[in-house]
Amino acid sequence: MRVLLCPDKFAGTLPAPEVAAAVADGWRQVTDRDDLVIRPLADGGPGFVDVLADALDGHRVTVPTVDPLGRPASGEILLTGDGTAYLESAQACGLHLLTPEERDPTVTTSFGLGLLVAAAVERGARTVVIGLGGSATNDGGAGMLTALGVTPLDGVGSALPYGGAALAAVEALDGAPRLRGALPVAATDVDNPLLGLHGASNVFGPQKGADRADVLLLDAALERFAAVLERDLPGCPTPLGTLPGGGAAGGIGAAILALGGRCESGIGLVTRAIDLDAALDDADLVITGEGSFDHQSLRGKVVAGVAGAARDRGLPCVVLAGQVSTGRREAAAAGVTDAYSLVEHFGGAERGLAAALGRPAEGLRELGARLARQWSR
């Protein structure tokens, strides 16, 4: 049989290519008769550029930038012959760039992402596709806009400090975006809006270190910033705070929309680039996965895209994850035949969690072997 292995990364432990390789190793320990087709995926978060670089005819350019606290960092731009540049916010704004003690979305900035975008424009890109996901920021893209020439000001005309909390005092903008006609495109892993209960601050702020008081402050600050963008940035769509995808990467999605850009499904973009449809058409079984299979997984992430495509073709789709908290009925409706958790595989609770984080490749090989025994003809 032909088995399609198309997982996302397991955040914090394994990149997508290593996840697929571990599952394939386990399967081959049981049988070598099956055709294993490996197509690692990304939805806009960490690994976005790596996956596309393997599929597209382009070249990578290393660019100096800064991390969410303004420290020197290094990013990459993938430039293709059609004038498109691909980059990912996580290389400059990623949560993985900070220690747990450093996580504070009231002060972290997306300025480094703006440096990457500016570098792509300087190299002649006409379209800049920005993978959004895994960010440590909640500044509504204010840092990115500053790096591109649009500076948020307070009531006396002074530039605001970096970070989401400072936007509570925003009164105006200074400057104009230096994009030279380039179109920014947000490759999003979520469809959440900028504001409200399902917005950037409420849904993703706690993952980035925000407590309840911080969440309320950040949401109010982003509401104020959105109003200023609508008023002072020509072409900004309204109402900015409710547009799907605006809440991606702490509101960077909204900043891209404000610049006249658009939001596009990250998983959709990647699957087209690697021609996943052709691989799905030839498959008998689909195996995908990610670090945590939860309620967010079905809102535009890799698993949702893959499972839906498999369902449309009548294919069984198995999900492997570090942890599984999605209910069976909800998962089945999305096209998931079955889901397996590394935590449960290793014994559950604290013991299983420690093993899943410390030995993910081992667990994935063992689950790969288990699936081969269940599914191989």
Secondary structure as UniProt FT lines:
FT   STRAND          2..5
FT   TURN            11..13
FT   HELIX           16..30
FT   STRAND          35..38
FT   TURN            46..47
FT   HELIX           48..55
FT   STRAND          58..66
FT   TURN            68..69
FT   STRAND          72..80
FT   TURN            81..82
FT   STRAND          84..88
FT   HELIX           90..93
FT   HELIX           95..97
FT   HELIX           100..102
FT   TURN            105..107
FT   HELIX           111..122
FT   TURN            123..124
FT   STRAND          127..131
FT   TURN            140..141
FT   HELIX           142..147
FT   TURN            148..149
FT   STRAND          151..153
FT   TURN            155..156
FT   HELIX           165..169
FT   STRAND          172..174
FT   TURN            180..181
FT   STRAND          183..188
FT   TURN            197..198
FT   HELIX           200..204
FT   HELIX           205..208
FT   HELIX           212..232
FT   TURN            234..235
FT   HELIX           240..242
FT   TURN            244..247
FT   HELIX           248..251
FT   HELIX           252..258
FT   TURN            259..260
FT   STRAND          262..265
FT   HELIX           266..273
FT   TURN            274..275
FT   HELIX           276..282
FT   STRAND          285..293
FT   HELIX           295..298
FT   TURN            299..300
FT   HELIX           302..312
FT   TURN            313..314
FT   STRAND          317..324
FT   HELIX           328..333
FT   TURN            334..335
FT   STRAND          338..341
FT   HELIX           342..345
FT   TURN            346..347
FT   HELIX           349..358
FT   HELIX           360..375
//
